[in-house]
Amino acid sequence: MDGGFTMHLAAGESVPEYLMPLTVLLCAAAGIGYASTRLRVVPIVGFLLAGVLIGPHQLGLVDSTRVVEDAADIGVILLLYTIGIEFSLERLAAIKRYVLVGGGLQVALAVGVTAGAAALFGAGWRAAVFTGLLVALSSTAIVLKVLASRGDTTRPVGQAGVAVLIFQDLAVVLMVLFLPLLAGEGGGPGEIARALGTAAAVLAVVLVVARKVMPRLLEAVARACSPEVFLLTVVALGIGTAFVTSLAGVSVALGAFLAGLVVSESRHGQHALGEVLPLQIVFSALFFVSIGMLLDLRALAELWWLIGLIALGVVAVKAVTGAVALAALRLGAPTAVAGGLMLAQIGEFSFVLQRAGHDAGLDFAALGDRGEQVLISVTVVLMVATPALAALGDRLGRALGPRRGAAPAPSPAARKDPAACAEEDPVLISGWGPVAREVAAALRARGVPVSVTTLGPDLAAEAEAAGYRVVRGDPVKRNVLEQAGLRSARLVLICENDGEEAAAIAAVIARAAPDAPIAVCPVDVPDPRALARAGADRVVDAPASVADRVCATVLRRLGTAPAAPGDRPATDTVVDFRPDPQAACPHAPGIRPVLPRSAGCTACLREGRRDWVHLRTCLTCGHVGCCDSSPSRHASAHAADRDHPVAASAEPGEEWAWCFEDRTTMPAAD
């Protein structure tokens, strides 16, 4: 093999060309990112500083940025892909006014104000407009990271910010086509019209695929129950869609976002998000490092005053125009101010636009050859300052009053009291199987809402068919649990897992929702210490519980232990009712031996009552219900609901059955 790929084991032979810079990059990102976290600095800032340190303009540890730039492109694709999955076509349709009005107004105002300011300082009208186009774009990657870290993606400020960024990504396509016209070269309205038509066709195809093809495809892949195949499929969908849309002239970032929207239409959207997130984190870190590598500290030191003035001007223009655009959406002054400062930086796609403009003879702020480095310096400085600007905007917004639609911050607490929670707060069940079915049924009988998360497609379909809210995905992934309602859950039950898996899930829950009570019922012998360290405060030893029941049964049969009060009927005693052959009821041949489902009326016990008069055992499924002389008459209700017509008396000494449909008594055979 050639192309720098081959590695020989013999001494003195070369290693792959990409390996050393990639190793340095990852080590620097991990080390400086760790230091930033310990210093309570946003990791994005650490990644940018790592790029500045190791880049070709400083230490020169990485002198070729080609591999890094390629990895960074993948990071942008995966970042927008995950954001698209978190959204949906319905949510996008709900913010279409934000996209068209808010985004359009922000871009128009930013271009106009910046161009006017540049013209006042002596730039020609072409360079002034070009500068306005560059400044109008914000950093999609930075803003989305800040929103995600603060949990604001779905709040008004987050939705408005994402809407503006979507419009900006769409506007990049038109800006690139407009540059030749601005430079006085070729192109024309016809070319722009063709580009718009192509983009519209791409959007139409995406909508069709999202509705018709994607749900079936992901359902088939998920049924293979192979995490590797599922991960490869969702990554291929994201990168493949970005590639196809780029061929149509649409930016890869927007293409990746559309791919995420397509996947979000499937019931496995949250599962896909959980699988892609680890990859997205790695490649996004590479993206921020690659941006930092572009900065030349010597140019920054030489032109610090100019870079500082331009940076302050950009913040002022972007903050004001962004706030005006968001205020036009009637989101309120607090949200408008917070959103304006959050968008007050220059975006990564400005570099693409700058290169295209430079080839056409246009320069940033009419600075000539220094324009590119000044733009890079201003962009990196503002990217580093974005978390601080967002925090400042948040404080100013709070000073102006509460945000519309903003939820009050929860006060820190220990474990919440499930009995004191709101009626609409669910119990979250992780896993689906025999234990989960019984618990969910008992909770629903008491009016407690239940939310279920499970990875198995068939189990998820079964839970959905039973009427429960189901989120498909791996419960070890935090986003799956949060989508299932972890934040508002009054209690979380982890069942149908072994002890090690249950501890891993409990640890994720304890970090994401420290106040949520966690009950665990492992399918194997649990390790109480490990589960307690993971965050569980209730542990049910299922094997021990079964052993206790078996032991009690054996002792009762041996006559060495008295029957416990209320064990009528005994739940371990087979009801093998054999009707008299002379019974006229046509349902007699359908009677089979059954096991009672409980030691009392099943429905009454779920309601916390024991006021039945007599008990009846369904001879079809073993359901135990109270007779028609009882207040609730659950036996006849069960017979009518399930079409199980025959029930035997569960009273001691009584050996007869009753057909609810034919109103007939069947005595037992002699």
Salt bridges, closest charged atoms under 4 A:
ASP70 OD2 - ARG66 NE 3.48
GLU90 OE2 - ARG211 NH2 3.25
ASP152 OD2 - ARG150 NH2 3.26
ASP152 OD1 - ARG155 NH1 3.34
GLU219 OE2 - ARG223 NH2 3.36
GLU219 OE1 - ARG267 NH2 3.03
GLU219 OE1 - HIS268 NE2 2.91
GLU265 OE1 - ARG211 NH1 2.78
GLU275 OE2 - HIS271 NE2 3.53
GLU275 OE2 - LYS477 NZ 3.50
ASP296 OD2 - HIS57 ND1 3.82
ASP296 OD1 - ARG298 NE 3.34
ASP363 OD1 - HIS358 ND1 3.46
ASP394 OD1 - ARG150 NH2 3.45
ASP394 OD2 - ARG398 NE 2.96
ASP394 OD1 - ARG403 NH2 2.23
GLU438 OE2 - ARG597 NH2 3.00
GLU438 OE1 - ARG606 NH2 3.92
ASP458 OD1 - ARG223 NH1 2.06
GLU462 OE2 - ARG437 NE 2.34
GLU464 OE1 - ARG267 NH1 2.88
GLU464 OE2 - ARG472 NH1 2.99
GLU482 OE2 - ARG478 NE 2.93
GLU482 OE2 - ARG487 NH2 2.86
ASP567 OD2 - ARG556 NH1 3.60
ASP572 OD2 - ARG556 NH2 2.49
ASP576 OD2 - ARG578 NH2 3.01
GLU607 OE1 - ARG609 NH1 3.36
GLU607 OE2 - HIS634 NE2 3.80
ASP611 OD2 - ARG609 NH2 2.76
ASP628 OD1 - ARG633 NE 3.51
GLU651 OE1 - ARG568 NH1 3.15
GLU651 OE1 - HIS614 ND1 3.87
GLU661 OE1 - HIS587 NE2 3.53
ASP662 OD2 - HIS587 ND1 3.12
